[in-house]
Amino acid sequence: MSAQVTPDDLIDHKSTWTAHLRAMLALGLPLVGAQLAQIAIHVTDTIMISRLGALPLAGSVLGTQLFFVIFIVGSGFSAAVVPLAANAQGRGDIAGVRRSVRMGLWVVLIFSLLVIAPMVFSEQIFLALKQDPEVSRIGAEYFLLAGAGLPFALALMVLRGFLSALERAQIVLWITMIGVAMNILFNWALIFGNLGMPALGVEGAAIASVATNILMAGLLLAYCWLLPALKPYELMVRFWRPDWPGFADILRLGLPISGTLLAEVGLFSASSVLMGWLGPIYLAAHGVALQVISVIFMIPFGLAQAGTVLVGQAYGRDDHRGIDLAGKIALMLAAVLAVLAALSFVLAGELYFWTFLGKETADAAAIVAIGAPLLAVAAAFQLVDSLQVVAVGLLRGLKDTRIPMWIAVFSYWAVGLPAAYILAFPLGLGGAGVWWGLAAGLSLAAVLLTHRFLARDRLGLMTPQGAAMPG
């Protein structure tokens, strides 16, 4: 087997900008591609469900948002695997990589068993949030079925983190692309009743998502198990044996990451509740707009993952110059791409919506009329949204997760959500007001998180390996 060229190989350790840019692109581009492929699964769900009409689309938005909130809390523990494994890989510590991945799988599987209750009472949750009764029923049906795929979705994220830390992101991309293709096929069969299958509508989309997650998790596990180059890591050998210090490391790092993710995703989910108060058409438009910005968001999110790995490896080597260059390059790439994305929202907002909905969709014109202006607001916060997610990723590479969590909680819930409510209702801006509130929270988070990374030396975040970590 030919030797694999990794991003670390591209760095000549003279710490030039060119070398680190090449390293960032070598790892970042496959991760961006994998993230875009992953979101394509949700995009195809939205596109196909939208053909059923505004009520099914609005219901799926509710169900998807609740599932995503629970998923994102669990994925914080899988995200903790990346800096832990990357730090260990930077030190040449194979056992350290193995223990972080194994215990990451343990934590997410236990978490999946602990969150069954919200799945059973989801319709009551939606009704308590004053959502339309029919939309609540549809959303609960979607969520109850989709929840069965949670352990597979989270295990998939842990394995992706392991392979990313080892700079093997290309296989993640290819398997995710297979997942996209199969999800489209499953949706086509189960939503509309093709290939001799029953037409299950929204429930069919949920079943398709579960099947897709099982498939992708199985393929990644097989790759990790069978590839000779990964044999030394022995991920599944004596998997049942606990490693309590490793388990505690995942919890210590993962809980604040989960809190950070929950603060942001919870803000967008709460915005869905506010939009639901305006009516099903507003909620459907909001759901499509979220899908559009989510696709674009995968680009800086992929860069953030690459930043976590490269900063984490440099931190493991005690390479301060490497940390500085990896971080600045990631932030600059994210800023340039955010400006391009913002321009596309301004120039092609309606086109994005018609691409999702199709002219034959019931209530399509009303959904576009409400939703396209939301993308104009999204253009205004693309830069800050990109910077905050990359800054969070860079701080994770330094194992700095607790203070970023509190920054996120304050920015999104003390500023963003109150601003969204006040602008939407007392000030009468409606859906646009909700989105301007999102922009306010994201802007504050971007400023505080980016400053924290740039001021890392003064704040004491460059603690040597093995010493007590700050906040």
N, C-alpha and C positions, 0 to 999 in steps of 0.2 A: 504494500500500500504506500502511495507517495506521501511524503511529509506534507502536513497541512501548514499553510502560511497563516499565522495568526496576527491580530493587531499588535501584540507585544513584540513579535518578530520585526514589525515595521518600524519600531521605535529604536533609534540607534543609541539611546541613553545619553546623547548629547543634548537632548531636550529641545530640539528645534520645533518651530511651529509647523513646518511642513511634515515632519515625521508624525507629530501628534494628530494633525489633520488627517493624514492617511490612515492612521490607526482608528480614529473616530469614524471615518467613513467605512472602513473595512468591517467594523463591528456594527456601526449604526445603521447602515443601509439594509442589511438583512433583517435587523430588528424592526426597523420602520416598515419594511415589507411585510413582516409577520404580523405586526399590529394592524396594518391596513387590511390584510387578509382576514384577521380575526374580526375586525369590525364589519367586514363585508358579509359575514354570517348574519349579523344583526340587521344590516342594511337590506339584505335580501328578504329577511323576515318582514320588515316594514313595507317594502315594495309589494310583496305578495299579499300581505294582509290588507293593505290599503285597497286592493281590488274588491274587498268584501264590503267596503263602505266606511263611513265616519265612525259609527258606533263600535264595530269590531276593532278598528284602528285605535280609537281612544281607550278601549278596554285593554288592548295589548300593551299600550303605553303604560297604564297603571301596573299591570302585572309584571312587565319587564322592569319597571323602575324599582318595585319592591324586591324582585329577585336580584337586581343589580346591587341594591343596598346591602343585602345579606352576602352576596358573592364578594363584594368589595371589602367587607369586613374580614372575611376569610382570606382573601387574596393578600391582605397585609402580612399574614404569616408566610405566605409563599414569597412575597417580595423580600422578606427578611433573609431568605435563603441566598439572595443574590450578593449582598455585601459580605455576608459571612463566608460564603463559598469563594468569592473573589479575593477577599483578604487571605484566606487559607491558600488559594492557588498562587497568589503573589509570593507567599512564603515557601511554596513547594510542599505544602502540608496536605497530602492526599487524604489522610485520615480525617483531617479537619473538614475537608470538602464533603466527605462521605457522611459524617455525623450531622452536618447541617442539613443535608438533603433528606436523610432518613427521618430525622426528627421533624423536619418541615412537613413531610408526608404524614407522620403521626398526628401533628397538631391539626392539620386541615381535615383529616378524617374524623378526629374527635369533634372538631367544631361542627362538621356537617351533621353529626348526630344530635348536637345540642340545639339546633335551630329548627327543629321540626314543628314546634308549636305555632310560629307565625304562619306557616304554610296552611295549617288547618283553619285558622281564624282570619285568613286574609280578606274575605268578603266583609266581615264585620269591621275590620280595620279600615277598609275603603269607605264603608258607610259612615263610620265614626268621623271620617275626614270630610264628610258632606259631599261625597261624589255621587254622580247620577246612579240610581239603583241598577239599571241595566248595564251600564259601563262597569260598575262594581262587580256584578255577577260574571261578566266576561273576563275581567281582569283576574278574578279569583280562580276561575277555571284554568286560565293560562298559567298562572303562578303555581298552582298546586301540581300540575304536570311537569312544568319546567324544573321545579325544585328537586325532582328525583335525579336530575343530572348534576346537582351541586357537588357531590364528592368527586366526580370524574372531572368536572371543570376546574376544581381547586387542585387536584392532583396533577392535572395538565399544567397548571401554572407553576407548580413546584419543579416539575421536570424541565419546563422551559427556563426557569431560573438557573437550574444546574447547568444546562447546556450553554446558556448565555455566559455564565461565569467562566466556562471553559472555552469561550469564543467559538462555539459551534452553532452559531445562530442560523446558518443556512438551512440546516435540517429542520429547524423550527419553522422557517418560512415555507419549505416544501410541504411539510405535513399540514400546516394550516391551510395552504392552497388546496390540498386534497379535501380538507374539511369543508371549505367553501363550496367546492363542486358537489360534494355529497349532500350538503345542507340544501342546496338548490333543488337537487333531485328529490330528496325527502319531502321538502316543502311542496313541490309540484305534485307529488303523489298524494300527500296526506291532507293538504289544505283543500285542493280542488277535486280529489277523487280520481286521479289518473293511475295508470298501471294496475287497474283492478282494485285499488284501495278505496275505502270509504272516504267521502268528502267530509272532513272533520273541522274545517274552518280554522279558527284560532287555536283550538286544541291540537290540530294537526301540526301547526307551527311549533308548539311547545314540545310535542313528541319528537319532531325532527331535530330540534335543538339538543335534546337529550341524547338521541342516537349519534349526532355529530360529535358531541363531547366524549362519549364513550369510545368512538372510533379514533379520535385524535389522541386521547390519553393512551389507548392501547398501542398505537403505532409508535408514540414517543417512548413508552416503556420498553417495547420490543427493541427499539434502536439502542437505548441505554443498556439493555441486557445483553444484546448480541454483538455490538460493535467491539472488535478486539481492542481498539485503543482505549475503550472505557472499562475494560475488564478490571484494571487495578483498583477502580473505585468501589467495586463490589457493593453496589447500592442495595441489592435485594438479598444478599447473603446474611442469614440470621436477622432478617428484618424485624422479627418479633421481639428482639432483645432491646430493652430500653436503654437510652443514654440520657440520664436525667440532667446532667450539666448542659448537654446539647439541646435538650428539650427546653430548659430554662433560658438558654441563649435565644432561641426562636421566639419565646414568649416575651422576653425583655425587649428585643428589637422589634418584634412584630406587632405588639399591642399599640405602641405609638404610631407605627405606620398605618395600622388599621384605623386608628383614630383620625389620622390625617386624611386618609382616603374617604372615610365615612363623613367627615366634615364637608368635603367638597361634593361628593356624590349626594350626600344628604341635602345639600343646598339645592342641587338640580332636581332632586326628587320632591323637595318641598315646593320648588317652583312649579312642578307639575300639578301639585295639589292646588296652588293658587290659580293656575290656568284652568283647572277643572271647575273652580268656582265661577269662572266666566262662561262655561258651557262646553259641550262635547266638541264643537267645531274648533274652539280655541285650543282645547287639549290635543286634538288631532294635529293641528298646525304646529303646536309646540313640540309634539313628538317627532314630526318630520324634521323640524329645524334642529332639534337636538341630534338627530341622526346625521344631518349634514355636518354640523360642527364637530361631532364625534369622529367622523371620518378624517377631517383635517387635523383634529387633535392627536390622532395616532402618530403623526409625524414627529412633533416635539416629544411625545410620550416615548417613542422608540429611541430618540436621541437621549432622553433622560435615562433609559435603561442602559444604553451604551456608556453614558457618563458614570452611572453607578459602578459598572464593572471596571472601567479604566481608572477612575478615581480610587475605587476599592483596591485594585491591584497595586497602584502606586502607593497607597497608604500601607499596604502589607509590606512593600519594599522600603518604606520610610523615604519615599521619593517626593519631596516637597515641590520641586520644579514640575514633575510630571502631573501632580495634582492640579497645580495652577494652570498649566496649559490645557489639560483635558477639560477642566471646568470652563475656562474662557472660550475655548473653541466651541463647546456644546452650546453655550449661551449665545454666541454670535450666530451660529448656524440657525438656531431656533428663532432668533430675531428676524433674520433675513427671510426665512420661510414664512413667518407669521405675517409679514408685510404683503407677500405675494398672495397668501390666503385671504387676507382682508380685501385686497383688490378684487379677487374673484367673487367674494360675497356681494360687493357693491355692484359689480358689473353684470353678474349672472345669478342674482338671487332667485328670480322667478324660474329661470331655467333649471336650477337645482330642484325646485319643488315639482315642476312638471315631470322631471326625470323620475322622481320617486313615485308620483301619483299616477301619471298617465291620464289622458283626457277622458277616458271612459269611466273613471272612478266617480262614484256618487259624491256630490258636494265638493268636487275637486276645486272648482273656481273659488268657492268660499274659503276653503282651506288655504289656497295660494294667496288670496287677498289679505288674509290675516297673517300668514306665515312669512311671506317674503320680506316685509318690513323688519321682522325679528332678525333676519340675517344681516340687515344693515346695522343693527345694534351690535350683533356678534362681530362684525368687522372692526368695531371700535375697541373690542377687548381681546382681539386675537394676540396682540403682542404681549400683554400682561399675562394672559392665560398660558402662553408658550413659555414665558420666562419663569413663572411660578412652578410649573411641573418639572422643568429642567433643574431649577435650583433645588427642589426637593430631592430629585434623584442624585444630585451631586452631594448633598448633605448626607444621604443614606450611605454613600460610599465611604464617608468618614464615620459611620455608625452614629450619626447625630440625628436622632428621630424624635426625642421628647419635646424639645422646644419648638421644632417645626410643627408638631401636632397642635400645640397651644396657639401658635401663630395662625394656623388654619382655622381652628375653632373660633378664635376671636374675629378673624377677617370675614369668614363666611356667615357666622351665626349672630355675631354682635353687630355687624355692619351690613353684610350682603342681604340677608333675609329680611331684616326690618326695613331696609331701603326698598327692597322689592315690593313689600306689602304697602308701604306708604305711597310709593310712586304709582302703584297699580290701582289702589282703591281710594284712599282719602284724596289724593291729587288727581285721580281720574285718568291716568295714562293707560290703563288696561294692560294688555299683554306686553306692549313695549316697556311699560314701567317695571314689570317683573324682570325683564331682561336687562334694563339699566341697573337694577339692583344687583343682578349677578355681576355686572361689570364693575360695580363699586367694590364688592367683596374680593374679586379676583385681582383688582388693581392693588389693593392694600397688601394682599398676600404676596404678590410679585415683588413689591418694593422691600418688604421685610425679609423674605426668604433669600432674595438675591443679595441683599446687604449682608445677611448672616454668612453666606458662603464667601463673599469677597473679604469679609472681616474675620475669617476663620482663625488666623494666627492671633489676632488681638483678643478674640473671644476664648482662646484656649482649646480650640477643636482639634488641634494637631497633636493630641496626646500620643506618645509612643505606644506601640502595640504592647498589650499586657498591662498597661496602667489603667487606673480607674478612669472611666469615661465621664465627661461632663454631661449634664442634663440630657 
